[in-house]
Amino acid sequence: MEDLRLAPTRTEDANVNAPAAEVVAWRGARTLPRADLQLLTHLANAEARGLTTAELQEITGRLVQGVLSSLRNLRRQAYIGWDGARWSIQQAGCTALELARGDAAHLELDLRAVPGVRVTEHDVGKGYHRIDLRRCPVPFRYLVFKWIESLYGTPEEPVRSSIVKNAATWVFILLQFYADHHPSDDDLRHLNADVVRQWVRAILP
């Protein structure tokens, strides 16, 4: 998938002093489908004792094939663990669930706490040090959270906070456009270059 470089337009929160914002279209990226979210919720409620496959099937009322498919998806992303008898939620799964519910403290990222990001007084004054993940459609929050982390530099070569904020802001706007046009899609299966071009035409004056 090609990278699209777009100059800022008249959109709230996108007026960052960077020459351009990179908006990356993820095709086939894994988010958190509703069925997977349901299983994560039950496993979180079960806490340390975990649940068996049969118990999850009984609780959800789903066919065993569907339950197993969701469990494979969640295990592949390290959201859940298996001890040979029972399934249990892992820390990554807790984070994904909190982001999806909208009740996590890290829904608002403070880039001043990130060693790989450089925050100037000017950036703080403009609010470029803070990213509010509540601006992102719920199904895609954990995916975007991990993507933002991939933008960070290192303590030796930090990235300017305004660049991270600008990129995240444009991705939020793109994903909201996508969610408005594909409300039943929670795995980005329709996201491609044509969708991004439609979005660009829609936001250009």
Secondary structure, 3 states (H helix, E strand, C coil): CCEEEECCCCCCCCCCCCCCEEEECCCCCCCCCHHHHHHHHHHHHHHHHCECHHHHHHHHCCCHHHHHHHHHHHHHCCCEEECCCCEEECHHHHHHHHHHHCCCHHHEEEHHHCCCEECCHHHHHHCCCEEEHHHCCHHHHHHHHHHHHHHCCCCCCCEEHHHHHHHHHHHHHHHHHHHHHCCCCCCCCCCCHHHHHHHHHHHCC
